[in-house]
Amino acid sequence: MSELLPLFPLNMVLFPGVIMPLHIFEGRYRSLVRDLIALPPETAREFGVVAIKVGYEVGERGVQTIQRTGCAALVTEVTAHPDGTFEIIVVGRRRFHVERLDPTADYLRADVQWLPDTNGDEDAGLDSAVMTARELFESYRTRVHELRGEDVLDGPTPSDPVDLSYTLAAALVLSLAERQALLETRDVAARLRLGAQLMRAELRAITAIPSLPATSMARTQWSPN
């Protein structure tokens, strides 16, 4: 059964568990935040983050085409400014697929289907994928720390396979297309293997060009909630 969800197209991919600050200044998204604030206290204040395929976040041309797989963002903090803008903090919650767009409101909305992560503990390949990904990620964290003097992740590496797969996806220096491919991968073991493949490429790049992460790496904040 589908659910109507407000959408916020961005030039980025949000993953479940990742904490993200947003500055809300455009009129339609101010309206979105006001509508979320007005919801009853027991109602989850969430909207969907989808990556832009064609177009821009702001401006006359705006968004032309969006990706059909996105991530719901739960609003955890809101700061309102006198000029009508907002600073909000969100945390990624769960993936969804856009079934049908609804442009009738002030901002874009869509009927979405929630996408569960597949591949339980009984999968023989999952343990191997987790072990490989964790070992590579620890090496990656160590290498980047040696180069930059800071970590790529706040806190310990997650042990849960699903959380680990999204942590890798968020922490690595990847293109928008690579991040979207990871978000769209429903199978946890397959997502871990793809993340490990991309991480090996990043480690090779760091070895060849040690200064690469210094200009493009951003520390990832993670929340299991």
C-alpha positions in Angstrom: 0.0 0.0 0.0 1.4 3.4 -1.0 1.7 6.4 1.3 1.7 10.1 0.3 5.0 11.8 1.2 6.4 15.3 0.6 9.5 15.4 -1.5 12.6 17.5 -1.3 14.8 17.1 -4.4 18.5 17.7 -3.7 21.8 17.3 -5.5 22.8 14.5 -3.1 21.7 11.1 -1.8 20.6 10.6 1.8 21.0 7.2 3.4 19.2 5.7 6.4 20.9 6.5 9.7 22.8 9.5 8.3 22.3 12.9 10.1 22.1 16.0 7.8 21.6 19.7 8.4 19.6 21.7 5.9 19.1 25.5 5.5 15.5 26.0 4.2 15.1 29.3 2.3 13.0 28.7 -0.8 9.3 29.5 -0.4 7.9 26.1 -1.2 10.2 24.3 1.2 9.4 26.9 3.9 5.8 25.9 3.4 6.8 22.2 3.7 8.5 22.8 7.1 5.6 24.9 8.4 3.2 22.0 7.4 5.4 19.5 9.3 5.6 21.7 12.4 1.8 22.0 12.4 1.4 18.2 12.6 0.2 16.6 15.9 3.1 15.9 18.3 2.7 12.1 17.9 3.0 12.3 14.1 6.4 11.7 12.5 7.6 14.8 10.8 9.2 13.4 7.7 9.7 14.1 4.0 11.5 12.3 1.2 14.9 13.2 -0.1 15.4 12.3 -3.8 18.4 13.0 -5.9 17.9 15.3 -8.9 18.6 13.6 -12.3 18.1 16.7 -14.5 17.7 20.3 -13.3 18.7 22.4 -10.3 17.7 22.7 -6.6 16.8 26.4 -7.1 16.3 28.9 -9.9 13.9 29.5 -12.7 14.4 26.1 -14.4 14.4 24.1 -11.2 14.0 20.4 -10.9 13.2 18.7 -14.2 13.6 15.0 -13.4 14.2 13.1 -10.1 15.4 9.6 -9.2 12.6 7.2 -8.3 14.4 5.7 -5.2 14.9 8.0 -2.2 15.2 8.1 1.5 12.7 9.4 4.1 14.2 12.1 6.3 12.9 12.5 9.9 13.0 16.1 11.2 14.6 16.1 14.7 15.4 19.8 15.2 13.9 23.0 13.8 15.2 26.6 14.3 13.0 29.3 12.8 14.5 32.7 11.8 12.8 36.1 11.8 13.1 36.2 8.0 11.0 33.1 7.6 13.9 30.7 6.8 14.7 27.6 8.9 17.6 25.5 10.0 16.6 21.9 10.4 18.4 18.7 11.3 17.1 15.4 9.8 18.1 11.8 10.1 17.6 9.3 7.2 15.1 6.6 8.1 14.0 4.2 5.3 14.2 3.9 1.6 11.2 4.3 -0.7 10.2 4.1 -4.4 8.2 6.8 -6.0 5.1 5.4 -7.6 3.3 8.5 -8.7 4.1 12.2 -8.4 1.5 14.7 -7.0 2.3 18.3 -8.0 -1.0 19.8 -6.7 0.5 21.2 -3.4 2.9 24.1 -2.9 5.7 21.6 -3.0 6.2 18.2 -4.7 4.6 15.2 -3.2 4.5 11.5 -4.2 2.8 8.2 -3.5 5.6 6.0 -2.4 6.2 2.4 -1.6 8.6 1.6 1.3 11.5 -0.6 0.3 12.6 -3.2 2.9 16.2 -4.4 3.0 16.5 -8.0 2.0 19.0 -10.8 2.8 18.7 -12.0 6.4 21.4 -13.5 8.6 20.7 -16.9 7.1 22.4 -15.9 3.9 25.7 -17.7 3.7 27.4 -14.8 1.9 26.4 -12.1 4.4 28.9 -12.9 7.1 31.7 -12.9 4.5 30.5 -9.6 3.0 30.3 -8.0 6.5 33.8 -9.2 7.5 35.4 -7.9 4.3 33.6 -4.6 4.4 34.5 -4.0 8.1 38.2 -4.8 7.5 38.4 -2.5 4.5 36.5 0.3 6.2 38.9 0.2 9.2 41.8 0.4 6.9 40.1 3.3 5.1 39.5 5.2 8.3 43.1 4.7 9.4 44.5 5.8 6.1 42.3 9.0 6.0 43.1 9.7 9.6 46.9 9.5 8.8 46.4 12.0 6.0 44.0 14.4 7.6 44.3 14.0 11.3 40.5 13.4 11.6 38.1 10.5 11.2 35.5 10.0 8.5 32.9 8.8 11.0 31.7 10.0 14.4 31.7 6.9 16.6 32.5 3.2 16.1 32.0 1.3 12.9 28.5 -0.3 13.1 28.3 -4.1 13.5 24.8 -4.5 12.1 25.0 -5.4 8.4 22.4 -3.0 7.3 23.8 -0.1 9.3 27.3 -0.9 8.1 26.2 -0.9 4.5 24.7 2.6 4.7 27.7 3.9 6.7 30.1 2.8 4.0 27.8 4.4 1.4 27.7 7.7 3.2 31.4 7.9 4.3 33.2 7.2 1.0 34.0 9.8 -1.6 31.7 8.8 -4.4 29.9 10.3 -7.3 26.2 11.0 -7.2 25.6 8.0 -9.5 27.6 5.7 -7.3 25.7 6.8 -4.2 22.4 6.3 -6.0 23.4 2.8 -7.1 24.1 1.9 -3.4 20.8 3.3 -2.3 18.9 1.4 -4.9 20.6 -1.9 -4.0 18.0 -3.8 -2.0 20.1 -6.8 -1.0 22.3 -6.1 2.0 25.2 -8.4 1.1 25.2 -7.0 -2.5 25.3 -3.5 -1.1 28.2 -4.4 1.1 30.1 -6.0 -1.8 29.5 -3.0 -4.0 30.6 -0.7 -1.1 33.8 -2.8 -0.7 34.5 -2.6 -4.4 34.2 1.2 -4.4 36.3 1.4 -1.2 39.1 -0.6 -2.8 39.1 1.9 -5.7 39.2 4.8 -3.2 42.1 3.3 -1.3 44.0 2.9 -4.6 43.3 6.5 -5.4 44.5 7.6 -1.9 47.7 5.6 -2.4 48.3 7.2 -5.9 47.2 10.7 -4.9 47.5 11.1 -1.1 46.0 14.6 -1.0 42.7 13.5 -2.7 40.6 13.0 0.4 41.8 16.2 2.0 39.7 18.3 -0.3 36.6 16.1 -0.7 36.0 14.2 2.4 33.3 15.1 4.9 32.8 13.4 8.2 29.7 11.3 8.5 27.4 11.5 11.5 25.5 8.4 12.1 22.3 7.6 14.1 20.8 4.1 14.5 17.4 5.6 15.3 
